[in-house]
Amino acid sequence: MKTLIVYESLYGNTHAVATRIGEGLAARGEVRAVPVHDATADLVEWADLVLVGGPTHAHGLTSSSSRKGARAAAAKPDSGLHLDPDAAGPGLRDWFKGLQKVQGKQAVAFDTRLDAAAALTGRASHGIQRRLRSHGFAILAEPGSFLVDKHNQLLAGEEDRATDWAGRLADVLSARA
């Protein structure tokens, strides 16, 4: 199985989760985890399974204004926030606008969001899943959410949970094969 993990990350949390998901799937085949600006049409075509994740901003996917705000927040002295090296690139909304329809590809969405009820925080993964469906992907499993604290740090254990979640996805794939 060839798996492509596409992520948008501003403060590094979604990047860390994507890396750990890749580790959880590595025993099942080749895995490539790439920031959204490196997720080419050729890579999508290469993959049997595509996982797409991003941070939750304003109850959903980031926008150009929320990305700008995140960069400004990280630039403030004593913010404690550090931009991911790939944060300056395009977001998932832009990537989906340029993505062609696919056939025969399975996909799963994931996100990072604040540790609170999803009804209060929203989930970027819902918008990601909707866009995956509209581009022709078959949804393999329900989206996953990985939690951050009010200081935008992953909660303890979330990276391990991402690895375990990936293992469960691999089990679902194996059961369907």
ChimeraX attribute file (.defattr): number of C-alpha atoms within 10 A of each C-alpha:
attribute: neighborCount
match mode: 1-to-1
recipient: residues
	/A:1	15
	/A:2	16
	/A:3	24
	/A:4	23
	/A:5	27
	/A:6	28
	/A:7	30
	/A:8	30
	/A:9	30
	/A:10	25
	/A:11	21
	/A:12	21
	/A:13	27
	/A:14	29
	/A:15	26
	/A:16	18
	/A:17	27
	/A:18	31
	/A:19	20
	/A:20	22
	/A:21	25
	/A:22	23
	/A:23	18
	/A:24	22
	/A:25	23
	/A:26	18
	/A:27	12
	/A:28	16
	/A:29	10
	/A:30	13
	/A:31	22
	/A:32	17
	/A:33	22
	/A:34	20
	/A:35	24
	/A:36	25
	/A:37	18
	/A:38	15
	/A:39	18
	/A:40	15
	/A:41	12
	/A:42	8
	/A:43	17
	/A:44	19
	/A:45	15
	/A:46	14
	/A:47	20
	/A:48	14
	/A:49	23
	/A:50	27
	/A:51	26
	/A:52	25
	/A:53	30
	/A:54	32
	/A:55	31
	/A:56	24
	/A:57	19
	/A:58	14
	/A:59	17
	/A:60	19
	/A:61	24
	/A:62	22
	/A:63	16
	/A:64	12
	/A:65	9
	/A:66	14
	/A:67	20
	/A:68	13
	/A:69	12
	/A:70	19
	/A:71	19
	/A:72	12
	/A:73	16
	/A:74	16
	/A:75	14
	/A:76	10
	/A:77	8
	/A:78	8
	/A:79	11
	/A:80	12
	/A:81	19
	/A:82	16
	/A:83	18
	/A:84	17
	/A:85	13
	/A:86	19
	/A:87	21
	/A:88	14
	/A:89	16
	/A:90	17
	/A:91	22
	/A:92	26
	/A:93	17
	/A:94	14
	/A:95	17
	/A:96	16
	/A:97	10
	/A:98	11
	/A:99	15
	/A:100	11
	/A:101	12
	/A:102	17
	/A:103	10
	/A:104	11
	/A:105	18
	/A:106	21
	/A:107	25
	/A:108	24
	/A:109	28
	/A:110	27
	/A:111	28
	/A:112	26
	/A:113	29
	/A:114	24
	/A:115	17
	/A:116	13
	/A:117	10
	/A:118	12
	/A:119	8
	/A:120	11
	/A:121	16
	/A:122	19
	/A:123	27
	/A:124	25
	/A:125	26
	/A:126	20
	/A:127	18
	/A:128	25
	/A:129	24
	/A:130	13
	/A:131	18
	/A:132	25
	/A:133	17
	/A:134	13
	/A:135	16
	/A:136	16
	/A:137	21
	/A:138	19
	/A:139	19
	/A:140	18
	/A:141	15
	/A:142	14
	/A:143	20
	/A:144	17
	/A:145	24
	/A:146	21
	/A:147	22
	/A:148	20
	/A:149	13
	/A:150	12
	/A:151	10
	/A:152	18
	/A:153	15
	/A:154	22
	/A:155	15
	/A:156	11
	/A:157	10
	/A:158	19
	/A:159	21
	/A:160	14
	/A:161	16
	/A:162	24
	/A:163	19
	/A:164	17
	/A:165	17
	/A:166	22
	/A:167	20
	/A:168	15
	/A:169	18
	/A:170	19
	/A:171	14
	/A:172	13
	/A:173	16
	/A:174	11
	/A:175	8
	/A:176	8
	/A:177	6
